[in-house]
């Protein structure tokens, strides 16, 4: 098949010559004629060379990548930050510290997926620690309350003892009431003087106000019984 260039060349009178009744290009007049087998061999050789060149280029690329990887490995060996993080990770004992160090290594490696995973684990661990701290605080409060109960009971017992000592005088109050009174009118007309004995024992009344209160209560009881209160030597 003729190409466009061949057709244009044939139409140019200066570039063609008539040979054997047909026009051919002048450049092809002295060119050797190749057999189809030879042409195929030449084409195959060109294709083989192109393939070999491609394989060589691929090998060179692979070697460059491998060399870069070796450099990266050597760089990792002398990476001070990585060495420090790895050493700290190997010596860490608690899980939170290990997670933080692993997250830092993931950031150093620019591994976004792994960094995201460690970040989620850190958040979950922080929530767990907060819950544990709250439970510990509640347990401490309950323990403190339980420890304070004996002291509270002791204080209540002491208060009860003091109250018993203060109430004791009321049980020993003596009232002298004249006998032979037949009705309330007779009591009002001819009642003998009322004598009220208020015994005060040392240590039982601790304040003047308590003494006044005790006397007032005794007088109230006497008046309620219909007795008059007269001073010593008074006339009813």
Backbone bond lengths (Angstrom), bond angles and torsions (degrees), N, CA, C in turn:
res aa  C-N    CA-C-N  psi(-1)  N-CA   C-N-CA  omega(-1)  CA-C   N-CA-C  phi
1 X - - - 1.470 - - 1.525 108.72 -
2 X 1.311 116.24 138.27 1.459 121.41 -179.79 1.510 109.56 -87.75
3 X 1.319 114.46 141.39 1.452 119.44 177.06 1.512 109.65 -87.00
4 X 1.330 114.51 173.02 1.468 119.10 178.68 1.525 110.23 -61.71
5 X 1.349 115.19 -38.69 1.474 118.70 178.38 1.514 111.91 -62.89
6 X 1.338 115.55 -39.47 1.470 118.79 178.38 1.522 111.20 -62.75
7 X 1.323 115.65 -43.23 1.470 119.44 -179.09 1.524 110.65 -63.22
8 X 1.352 115.89 -44.55 1.475 119.32 179.63 1.527 110.39 -64.37
9 X 1.353 114.93 -39.72 1.474 118.38 179.12 1.516 112.55 -63.39
10 X 1.299 115.92 -37.64 1.468 119.30 179.42 1.520 111.85 -69.08
11 X 1.319 116.52 -30.70 1.462 119.74 179.50 1.531 112.49 -76.65
12 X 1.340 116.57 -15.72 1.469 120.25 179.49 1.533 109.16 -85.49
13 X 1.330 118.70 117.43 1.481 120.76 -176.36 1.512 112.88 -64.23
14 X 1.327 117.42 -29.41 1.460 120.26 -177.27 1.515 112.62 -80.47
15 X 1.321 118.35 -15.41 1.456 121.27 -176.54 1.512 112.41 -104.89
16 X 1.303 119.56 -2.14 1.460 121.81 -176.66 1.526 110.04 -125.44
17 X 1.316 113.41 163.03 1.462 121.18 176.24 1.524 107.47 -144.22
18 X 1.324 115.79 147.12 1.466 120.36 -177.96 1.512 108.46 -90.83
19 X 1.317 115.81 119.99 1.460 121.56 -179.72 1.522 107.77 -131.57
20 X 1.319 116.05 123.93 1.464 119.92 177.36 1.501 112.96 61.19
21 X 1.317 116.75 32.67 1.451 120.40 176.28 1.527 114.21 85.28
22 X 1.357 117.71 5.61 1.461 118.78 177.19 1.524 110.17 -139.94
23 X 1.283 115.80 156.12 1.464 120.78 -177.26 1.525 109.68 -91.05
24 X 1.323 114.39 132.50 1.464 120.85 174.57 1.520 108.47 -131.25
25 X 1.358 115.63 161.39 1.458 119.29 179.63 1.524 109.98 -71.92
26 X 1.306 113.80 145.62 1.459 118.83 -179.03 1.525 111.25 -63.02
27 X 1.341 116.69 -33.36 1.465 119.66 -179.50 1.509 112.21 -66.33
28 X 1.345 116.43 -21.12 1.462 119.83 -178.13 1.523 112.44 -92.96
29 X 1.357 117.47 -4.36 1.470 119.41 -175.29 1.512 110.38 -66.92
30 X 1.374 116.08 -44.98 1.463 120.49 -177.20 1.529 112.80 -95.09
31 X 1.338 116.76 -0.69 1.469 119.56 -179.39 1.509 110.68 -72.72
32 X 1.357 116.03 138.74 1.470 118.03 -179.81 1.531 111.03 -69.76
33 X 1.261 114.52 146.91 1.455 120.43 178.79 1.519 108.78 -88.14
34 X 1.392 116.62 130.28 1.454 122.26 -179.53 1.516 109.55 -106.19
35 X 1.316 113.02 143.14 1.456 117.61 177.10 1.528 109.11 -77.02
36 X 1.319 117.98 160.38 1.472 120.26 177.61 1.524 113.13 -57.44
37 X 1.336 117.50 -36.59 1.466 120.61 179.97 1.519 110.79 -65.77
38 X 1.346 114.16 -40.77 1.468 118.18 179.25 1.525 110.73 -65.96
39 X 1.297 116.00 -41.11 1.465 120.08 178.65 1.529 111.12 -61.57
40 X 1.344 115.55 -41.60 1.466 118.84 178.97 1.529 111.19 -66.15
41 X 1.307 116.76 -37.52 1.464 120.67 179.55 1.526 110.92 -64.93
42 X 1.337 114.91 -41.91 1.465 118.60 178.70 1.538 110.57 -63.66
43 X 1.331 116.04 -43.55 1.463 120.66 179.29 1.525 111.35 -62.69
44 X 1.353 115.88 -41.57 1.460 119.86 179.43 1.529 111.06 -64.44
45 X 1.319 115.47 -38.38 1.457 119.56 178.92 1.533 111.16 -63.15
46 X 1.344 114.55 -41.82 1.466 118.71 178.21 1.536 111.09 -63.67
47 X 1.327 115.98 -42.44 1.467 119.65 179.65 1.530 111.06 -65.01
48 X 1.351 115.47 -40.39 1.467 119.08 179.23 1.524 111.31 -63.34
49 X 1.325 115.16 -41.46 1.465 119.08 178.33 1.534 111.11 -62.44
50 X 1.327 115.41 -42.48 1.466 118.88 179.24 1.529 110.80 -62.80
51 X 1.350 115.40 -40.20 1.465 119.30 178.67 1.522 111.27 -64.84
52 X 1.330 115.53 -43.94 1.473 119.26 179.17 1.529 111.38 -63.00
53 X 1.317 115.27 -38.92 1.470 118.44 177.77 1.530 111.17 -62.93
54 X 1.338 115.47 -39.88 1.462 119.63 178.80 1.523 111.27 -65.28
55 X 1.351 116.47 -42.02 1.462 120.46 178.74 1.522 110.72 -63.80
56 X 1.301 116.06 -41.01 1.471 119.78 179.22 1.529 111.03 -63.66
57 X 1.331 114.80 -41.39 1.465 118.36 178.82 1.527 110.77 -64.29
58 X 1.335 116.56 -39.22 1.464 120.53 178.90 1.525 111.00 -65.08
59 X 1.343 115.97 -41.05 1.460 119.41 178.17 1.526 111.06 -63.50
60 X 1.312 115.35 -40.12 1.462 119.01 179.24 1.528 110.68 -64.77
61 X 1.334 116.09 -39.85 1.468 119.77 178.47 1.523 110.96 -64.76
62 X 1.343 116.49 -43.57 1.461 120.72 178.92 1.521 111.38 -62.31
63 X 1.311 115.83 -41.38 1.464 119.79 178.89 1.522 110.96 -64.28
64 X 1.334 116.50 -38.22 1.468 120.07 179.11 1.524 110.75 -66.06
65 X 1.341 116.24 -41.86 1.470 120.20 178.16 1.523 110.67 -63.66
66 X 1.330 116.27 -42.72 1.458 120.33 179.58 1.521 110.76 -64.00
67 X 1.324 115.66 -41.77 1.467 119.22 178.78 1.524 110.46 -63.07
68 X 1.332 117.11 -39.66 1.463 121.06 178.23 1.526 110.54 -64.27
69 X 1.327 116.18 -40.58 1.458 119.73 178.82 1.525 110.81 -62.10
70 X 1.308 116.46 -41.64 1.459 120.03 178.43 1.526 110.88 -63.45
71 X 1.327 115.85 -38.68 1.465 119.85 177.35 1.523 110.28 -64.28
72 X 1.341 115.40 -41.83 1.465 119.09 178.69 1.524 111.00 -62.93
73 X 1.332 116.13 -40.96 1.464 119.27 178.48 1.528 110.78 -62.77
74 X 1.314 115.64 -42.66 1.455 119.52 178.71 1.525 110.67 -65.43
75 X 1.326 115.64 -37.42 1.460 120.48 177.78 1.525 110.52 -63.72
76 X 1.346 116.38 -40.64 1.462 120.15 178.43 1.530 111.35 -61.45
77 X 1.344 115.56 -35.74 1.462 118.77 -179.01 1.522 111.77 -66.07
78 X 1.323 116.08 -28.72 1.462 120.15 -178.10 1.527 112.18 -108.18
79 X 1.334 116.87 13.60 1.462 121.26 177.77 1.530 107.96 -80.10
80 X 1.327 116.59 105.58 1.467 121.00 -174.64 1.525 111.18 -62.12
81 X 1.337 116.70 -41.87 1.463 119.94 -178.60 1.521 110.96 -63.21
82 X 1.329 115.68 -44.44 1.462 119.32 -179.91 1.524 110.63 -64.87
83 X 1.324 115.93 -40.68 1.465 119.50 179.91 1.529 110.28 -61.70
84 X 1.335 116.14 -43.36 1.461 119.64 179.81 1.515 112.46 -63.86
85 X 1.340 116.57 -43.30 1.465 120.19 179.82 1.524 111.29 -65.68
86 X 1.331 116.21 -41.29 1.464 119.95 -179.95 1.521 110.88 -65.42
87 X 1.327 116.45 -41.58 1.464 120.10 178.41 1.526 110.73 -63.69
88 X 1.322 116.31 -43.74 1.467 119.88 178.76 1.524 111.15 -63.45
89 X 1.333 117.05 -38.00 1.466 121.05 178.96 1.522 110.61 -64.27
90 X 1.323 117.12 -40.70 1.467 120.47 -179.81 1.526 112.03 -67.92
91 X 1.327 116.88 -27.22 1.463 120.46 -177.63 1.523 113.04 -95.78
92 X 1.326 117.63 -10.34 1.469 120.87 -178.08 1.522 110.35 -67.64
93 X 1.334 115.22 145.49 1.466 120.41 -179.29 1.524 112.94 -114.14
94 X 1.339 117.80 -33.01 1.466 119.08 -179.23 1.524 110.06 -94.20
95 X 1.330 114.72 152.81 1.460 121.38 -173.25 1.523 111.99 -67.15
96 X 1.325 117.48 -36.07 1.469 119.62 -177.67 1.528 111.11 -63.80
97 X 1.331 117.14 -43.78 1.465 120.80 178.72 1.519 110.68 -63.14
98 X 1.325 117.14 -41.17 1.467 120.36 178.62 1.527 111.11 -61.58
99 X 1.333 116.52 -42.71 1.465 119.75 179.66 1.526 111.18 -63.21
100 X 1.310 116.94 -41.67 1.467 120.26 -179.59 1.533 111.09 -64.14
101 X 1.324 116.76 -41.70 1.465 120.45 179.62 1.525 111.03 -67.74
102 X 1.332 116.83 -39.66 1.470 119.22 177.08 1.523 110.82 -64.17
103 X 1.328 116.35 -38.34 1.464 120.02 178.20 1.527 110.59 -64.27
104 X 1.329 117.80 -39.42 1.460 120.66 178.47 1.525 111.36 -65.51
105 X 1.319 116.69 -38.65 1.466 119.75 176.58 1.525 111.14 -65.67
106 X 1.337 116.61 -38.12 1.467 120.00 177.63 1.526 110.58 -64.26
107 X 1.328 116.73 -39.54 1.467 120.33 177.12 1.524 110.20 -65.24
108 X 1.328 116.45 -40.35 1.463 120.87 179.31 1.527 111.10 -63.33
109 X 1.330 116.43 -35.24 1.467 121.14 178.26 1.522 112.60 -85.15
110 X 1.343 116.49 -1.13 1.467 121.48 -178.53 1.530 111.13 59.46
111 X 1.338 115.31 36.28 1.463 121.60 179.72 1.529 107.79 -96.24
112 X 1.321 115.82 93.68 1.468 120.60 -174.06 1.523 112.17 -65.72
113 X 1.329 117.33 -41.99 1.470 120.61 -177.88 1.529 110.86 -62.53
114 X 1.325 116.29 -44.41 1.462 119.84 -179.15 1.524 111.02 -69.09
115 X 1.324 116.89 -38.36 1.468 120.11 177.52 1.524 110.87 -62.93
116 X 1.329 117.26 -40.01 1.465 121.54 177.89 1.527 110.74 -63.34
117 X 1.317 116.63 -40.83 1.469 121.26 179.39 1.531 110.80 -62.88
118 X 1.319 116.81 -47.03 1.463 120.30 -179.89 1.525 111.30 -65.73
119 X 1.321 117.42 -35.55 1.465 120.80 178.88 1.527 110.74 -63.65
120 X 1.336 117.21 -42.17 1.466 121.07 177.58 1.531 110.61 -63.45
121 X 1.324 117.05 -40.41 1.467 120.26 179.14 1.529 111.16 -66.20
122 X 1.339 116.92 -36.98 1.466 120.41 177.40 1.522 111.12 -64.44
123 X 1.339 117.31 -41.39 1.468 120.73 178.38 1.525 111.03 -63.22
124 X 1.327 116.74 -42.61 1.465 120.45 179.05 1.529 110.81 -64.51
125 X 1.336 116.90 -39.88 1.463 120.64 179.64 1.522 111.12 -66.61
126 X 1.339 116.98 -38.36 1.470 120.52 178.39 1.525 110.78 -63.49
127 X 1.344 117.27 -40.93 1.465 120.59 178.28 1.527 110.83 -64.18
128 X 1.325 117.02 -40.64 1.463 120.96 178.82 1.525 111.26 -63.97
129 X 1.334 116.63 -41.83 1.468 120.52 179.31 1.522 111.46 -64.53
130 X 1.336 117.07 -38.19 1.464 120.50 178.53 1.524 110.80 -63.90
131 X 1.332 116.51 -42.79 1.463 120.51 178.77 1.525 110.76 -63.85
132 X 1.326 117.06 -41.31 1.466 120.66 179.40 1.525 111.07 -64.85
133 X 1.335 116.80 -38.88 1.469 120.26 178.85 1.524 110.89 -64.92
134 X 1.339 116.93 -40.77 1.461 120.35 178.62 1.530 110.81 -63.72
135 X 1.329 116.62 -41.01 1.466 120.08 178.64 1.529 111.01 -64.78
136 X 1.330 116.44 -38.97 1.469 120.31 178.60 1.522 111.25 -64.19
137 X 1.327 116.71 -42.70 1.467 120.58 178.81 1.525 111.21 -62.20
138 X 1.338 116.53 -42.21 1.462 120.05 178.92 1.527 110.85 -63.94
139 X 1.336 116.24 -41.78 1.466 119.80 179.14 1.524 111.30 -64.03
140 X 1.333 116.54 -39.01 1.471 120.36 178.69 1.524 111.12 -63.98
141 X 1.339 116.28 -40.93 1.464 120.19 179.54 1.525 110.96 -62.84
142 X 1.335 116.55 -42.80 1.470 120.19 179.14 1.527 110.41 -64.51
143 X 1.331 116.36 -41.67 1.465 120.32 179.36 1.522 111.45 -63.07
144 X 1.325 116.57 -43.27 1.470 120.22 178.52 1.525 111.47 -62.34
145 X 1.346 115.96 -39.59 1.460 119.46 178.21 1.523 111.03 -63.86
146 X 1.336 115.86 -43.06 1.464 119.53 179.61 1.527 111.18 -64.58
147 X 1.330 116.31 -38.09 1.465 119.52 179.63 1.525 112.28 -68.68
148 X 1.326 117.48 -27.05 1.467 120.54 -178.33 1.525 112.79 -83.78
149 X 1.333 118.68 -12.14 1.460 120.91 -177.04 1.529 112.87 -63.86
150 X 1.353 120.78 -44.50 1.484 118.39 178.94 1.518 112.64 -58.48
151 X 1.331 116.89 -41.70 1.470 119.40 178.63 1.520 110.95 -63.53
152 X 1.340 116.50 -37.48 1.461 119.96 178.63 1.521 111.04 -65.31
153 X 1.336 116.52 -43.27 1.464 119.87 178.80 1.535 110.35 -63.94
154 X 1.320 117.20 -39.31 1.469 120.37 178.50 1.518 110.97 -62.44
155 X 1.337 116.37 -42.82 1.465 120.30 179.16 1.519 110.84 -63.46
156 X 1.331 116.20 -41.52 1.465 119.43 178.01 1.523 110.88 -63.12
157 X 1.331 116.76 -38.84 1.463 119.90 178.21 1.511 112.12 -63.98
158 X 1.335 116.38 -40.49 1.459 119.79 178.03 1.522 111.14 -65.07
159 X 1.338 117.01 -40.08 1.459 120.27 177.17 1.521 110.80 -62.44
160 X 1.336 115.66 -41.05 1.471 119.44 179.69 1.526 110.63 -63.86
161 X 1.343 117.84 -40.15 1.457 121.36 178.61 1.512 112.08 -63.71
162 X 1.330 117.98 -42.52 1.457 120.97 178.43 1.521 110.75 -64.78
163 X 1.346 116.16 -40.97 1.462 119.22 179.31 1.525 110.79 -63.01
164 X 1.335 117.05 -37.91 1.466 120.43 179.73 1.529 110.48 -65.05
165 X 1.313 117.21 -40.21 1.470 120.65 179.13 1.518 111.82 -66.16
166 X 1.343 116.29 -36.20 1.459 119.56 -179.41 1.532 112.07 -74.35
167 X 1.315 117.78 -29.55 1.468 121.54 -179.07 1.529 110.93 -82.34
168 X 1.322 118.40 -22.85 1.467 121.67 -175.28 1.519 114.05 -53.38
169 X 1.346 120.57 -40.93 1.485 118.84 -178.61 1.518 114.25 -58.70
170 X 1.333 116.71 -29.51 1.469 118.36 -179.25 1.525 111.41 -63.74
171 X 1.310 116.73 -28.57 1.460 119.43 -178.62 1.521 113.09 -77.04
172 X 1.328 118.34 -13.97 1.474 120.55 -178.76 1.518 112.82 -110.52
173 X 1.341 117.82 18.23 1.469 121.11 178.51 1.535 109.73 -73.65
174 X 1.336 117.29 129.05 1.471 122.68 -179.42 1.519 109.51 -107.54
175 X 1.334 116.95 128.70 1.461 123.68 176.78 1.529 108.22 -116.96
176 X 1.332 116.14 125.92 1.467 120.91 177.57 1.520 108.55 -103.40
177 X 1.309 115.96 114.80 1.467 122.88 -177.28 1.530 107.99 -118.67
178 X 1.351 119.37 131.13 1.478 121.54 179.93 1.510 111.34 -64.91
179 X 1.324 114.04 143.84 1.452 119.75 -179.97 1.527 110.72 -93.47
180 X 1.320 117.98 166.19 1.462 123.26 175.59 1.502 113.87 90.38
181 X 1.284 118.94 2.86 1.463 121.03 178.46 1.516 107.85 -80.39
182 X 1.349 115.53 128.76 1.460 119.52 -174.56 1.511 113.14 -98.96
183 X 1.344 117.26 -27.01 1.461 117.87 179.74 1.518 108.96 -148.84
184 X 1.323 114.78 174.68 1.466 120.14 -176.43 1.518 110.94 -67.29
185 X 1.381 117.32 -33.23 1.461 120.31 178.86 1.516 110.98 -63.86
186 X 1.340 116.37 -42.76 1.453 120.10 179.22 1.514 111.02 -64.35
187 X 1.329 115.74 -37.16 1.476 119.94 178.61 1.502 109.71 -62.18
188 X 1.352 116.47 -41.57 1.467 120.26 -178.75 1.523 111.47 -69.60
189 X 1.356 117.75 -32.28 1.464 120.64 -175.08 1.511 112.19 -84.61
190 X 1.326 118.53 -39.55 1.465 119.36 -171.57 1.514 111.60 -137.89
191 X 1.294 117.45 48.19 1.458 119.11 179.15 1.510 108.85 -84.97
192 X 1.284 115.63 140.80 1.461 119.85 177.69 1.531 109.21 -75.30
193 X 1.302 115.87 156.72 1.479 118.20 178.83 1.522 111.13 -55.81
194 X 1.285 114.63 138.85 1.476 121.14 -179.90 1.523 108.88 -87.48
195 X 1.285 113.45 125.72 1.471 119.29 178.08 1.518 108.03 -107.68
196 X 1.301 115.75 124.54 1.478 120.94 -178.84 1.519 108.37 -115.31
197 X 1.298 114.60 119.44 1.464 119.90 176.79 1.527 109.12 -100.32
198 X 1.295 115.94 122.43 1.474 120.77 178.53 1.514 108.12 -117.02
199 X 1.306 117.26 94.69 1.475 118.72 179.50 1.520 110.42 -72.01
200 X 1.297 115.99 134.01 1.472 121.63 178.13 1.513 107.79 -122.45
201 X 1.278 115.41 111.90 1.463 120.93 179.71 1.528 110.07 -94.48
202 X 1.271 115.98 144.37 1.472 120.25 -179.58 1.525 109.64 -61.84
203 X 1.290 114.24 131.79 1.466 119.05 177.49 1.494 114.85 93.30
204 X 1.381 118.18 -10.94 1.455 118.89 -178.18 1.509 112.18 -91.40
205 X 1.340 118.42 -35.15 1.465 122.17 178.50 1.516 106.93 -106.11
206 X 1.277 116.12 119.76 1.462 118.80 -172.65 1.512 112.20 -103.97
207 X 1.380 118.73 -4.27 1.460 120.25 -179.00 1.522 109.25 -150.82
208 X 1.336 116.14 153.82 1.466 121.80 178.91 1.520 111.05 -62.86
209 X 1.302 116.70 -37.87 1.471 120.13 -179.99 1.521 110.60 -61.25
210 X 1.319 117.64 -36.70 1.462 119.98 179.14 1.533 110.28 -67.53
211 X 1.324 117.11 -37.11 1.462 120.31 177.82 1.526 110.77 -64.69
212 X 1.332 116.36 -43.43 1.463 120.18 177.79 1.526 110.87 -62.18
213 X 1.303 115.81 -41.40 1.464 119.04 179.03 1.506 111.86 -63.36
214 X 1.331 116.82 -39.22 1.461 120.80 179.15 1.526 110.91 -63.37
215 X 1.350 118.02 -44.19 1.471 121.33 179.53 1.523 110.61 -64.37
216 X 1.341 116.30 -42.10 1.470 120.32 179.93 1.518 110.92 -60.46
217 X 1.320 117.05 -43.30 1.469 120.20 179.75 1.526 110.92 -64.48
218 X 1.326 117.09 -38.26 1.466 120.18 -179.99 1.525 111.36 -66.21
219 X 1.353 116.69 -42.33 1.466 121.23 177.89 1.514 110.51 -62.77
220 X 1.346 116.29 -41.03 1.463 119.77 -179.13 1.525 110.18 -61.53
221 X 1.331 116.98 -39.86 1.469 120.56 179.07 1.531 110.55 -64.42
222 X 1.343 116.07 -40.20 1.468 119.84 -179.40 1.520 111.42 -66.01
223 X 1.336 117.57 -44.57 1.465 121.09 179.43 1.525 111.21 -63.57
224 X 1.304 115.90 -37.99 1.463 119.18 179.85 1.525 110.72 -64.67
225 X 1.335 116.21 -27.95 1.472 120.14 179.26 1.527 111.99 -82.53
226 X 1.357 119.33 -1.55 1.459 122.56 177.77 1.512 113.59 89.86
227 X 1.295 120.20 11.11 1.458 123.24 179.83 1.525 110.23 -90.73
228 X 1.334 115.01 144.76 1.456 120.11 176.89 1.519 109.28 -93.20
229 X 1.295 114.12 150.14 1.459 119.67 178.89 1.526 108.13 -102.81
230 X 1.336 117.41 113.45 1.465 122.40 -179.17 1.518 109.32 -121.30
231 X 1.319 117.04 143.34 1.467 118.66 175.86 1.524 109.79 -69.89
232 X 1.314 115.44 164.79 1.475 120.01 -179.08 1.526 110.26 -59.83
233 X 1.360 118.76 128.71 1.463 123.92 -178.46 1.500 113.66 84.19
234 X 1.352 118.54 1.57 1.459 121.96 -179.57 1.512 111.64 -75.75
235 X 1.342 116.17 162.04 1.469 122.43 179.15 1.515 108.02 -110.66
236 X 1.330 115.56 130.60 1.455 120.16 -179.44 1.513 110.28 -74.54
